[in-house]
């Protein structure tokens, strides 16, 4: 049985990673590729702890470091399941992974340290970065009316968006394809499909 592939979706909050994950998963299944869809923070206990930390104020460096370490641990535990899925021939669509930590936790802590604690996390076969202006992302976040985490402020989103662009173009290890997240969802999905087809 051929090994499955790992596709990671990245972008600032409001960029549409969840929407793309659903559409991409449906398309992969329709083309005969079995799919396992997942996300970070994961459904594991480590992921639940992360969600609680994100709802709290940032705190000092120790609390920020604890959050970064929690993400790294959650990632490794989730990757065990991801590797099993790809061994079974499934294509994994994962909403966020290592690049998110470099962008988000790397904005609050030394980036080299964040990279170091994530060094054992395997690389994706393809990372799709949904690029969206912070103001548009903020409009989407406000429209959905959910409880916001501490990163969901327009000034912070602008900084994070810039970090995504820099890391994707210069410093990230695995292939990254940037998509225009301001485009209609069907156009974003079509661009993602083209990027996936280029893997074969």
N, C-alpha and C positions, 0 to 999 in steps of 0.2 A: 504494500500500500504506500503511495507517495506521501511524503510528509506534508502536513498543512503549512500554512503561512501565518505570520503574525502581523496584523495591521493595527497600528495605534493612531488614534485621533487626538489631536491637540488643539489648543486655542484658549483664549481668555474666556472667563465666564460670559455666557451669552452668545458665544460664537456659533453655536449650533452643533456641537459634537454629538449630543444625544440624538438629534434629528438625523444627522448623517449616519450614525451607527445603526439606526433602525433601517434606513433606506439601503445602506450598503449591505447589511445582513440579508435583507429580503432578496436583493439582486444576486448576491453570491449563491444563495440557496436555489434561486431560479435557474442559475447557470450550472447547477449540478455540483456545487462545492458545499459540503456540509459545514455548518457554521457553529461556533461557540462564541457567544457575545458576553463580554464582561466589562468591568470598569474598576477604576481606582478613585477614591477609596473602595476597597473590595467589600463583599458581604461578610467577610471573615471578622472575628472579634477585633482584630487590629484595625480594620476599616471602620468599625463602629466607634472605636476609641478616637480615631482621627476626626470623625464627624462631630463628636462632642468637643474636641479641642478647637475646631474651626469656628464653633459658635461662641467661643469665649474671646475675651480681649487678648491681644497679642502677648502681653506680659513681657518679662525680661528675656535675656538671651537663653537662659536655661529652658524656659517653656518653649521658645522657638526651636531650640535644638531638639527638645523632646518630640515636637511635632515632626521635624525633619527625619529623625530616627524612626518614628512610627511609620512614616511613609515608606522608608527604605525597607523596614521589616515586612510591612504589608505587601510590598512589591515582590519580595523574595518568596513569600508564602504563596502569593497568587501565581507566580511564575512556575511553581511546581505543577499547578493545575493546567497552566497554559502549555507547558511542555508535554504533559500527558495528552492533552487535546490534539496537539500537532502530530504527535506520534500516531494517533488514531486517524490521521488524515484530515482533521478538521481545520478550517480556516478560522482563526481567532480575530475577532474585532474587539479591541480594547479601548475604552474611552479613558484616555490619559495614562501616562506611565512616567518614565524617567525624566523626559524633557520638562514635564510639569514641575518636578521637584527642583530642577536647575533654575527654572524661571521663578517659581513662587518662593520656595525656601531660600533659593540663592539670592533673592532680593533683600532678605533680612539677615542672612548669615554669609560667611565667606563661601563664595561659589566653589572654590577648590575643595573645601571640606564637604560640601553637599555632593560634589562629584565623587569624592573618595568613598563616602558611606554607601553610595549606589554602585560601586565598581563591580559587584558580583551580579548585578541584574543583567540578564541577557539582552541583546539588542533585538528590536523588531525588524522584520523584513522590509517594512515600509512604514513611515510616519507621515500622516497627512495633517498639515498645519492649516487650520481655518483662520485666516487673517481678517480681522474686523476692527474698524476704528472704535476706540473706547466709548465715544459718545453713543454710537449705535448699540454697542453692547449694553450700555447702561439703560437705554430705552427698553431693550428687550427684558432686562432683569426686572425693571420696574413694572413692566406690563404683566409679567407672570405672577407677581405679588407674593412670591415665596419669601421665607425668612432669609435675610442676607447674611453671608459670612463677612469677615472683616476685610477681605480683599475686594469686595464689590463696591468700590467707590471710583468715580471716574478718573481721578488723578492717579490712583494706584493702578487701575486698568491700563492707563496710558503707558505707565512705566513697564508693566508686565508685557504689554504688546510689543514694545521696543525690545525687551529682552528676548521674547520669542523670535523675533526677526533676526536678531544678532546671532543667537545660538544656532538657529536653523541654518544660517548661511555660512557660519565660520567654525563653530566649535562642536557640533554634534557628530556622533560617531556613525549612526546609520542613515540611510537615504531619507531625505525629507522633501516632500512635494508641498508647496504652498498653494492654497486654494483661496479664491476671493469669496469670503463669507458674506459679502454684501449682495452677491448674485442670488437670484431665485433658487430655492432649494433644489429644484430639478436640474438646474445648471451646475450647482455644486456637486450633486450626486453624479452627474455625467462626467465631470472632471475627475472625480474620485475613481470612477470606473475605468477611465482611460489610464490613470496611474497604476491601478491594480493589474490591468491587462498587460502593461509594460513589464510586469514582473515575470510573466511566462516566457 
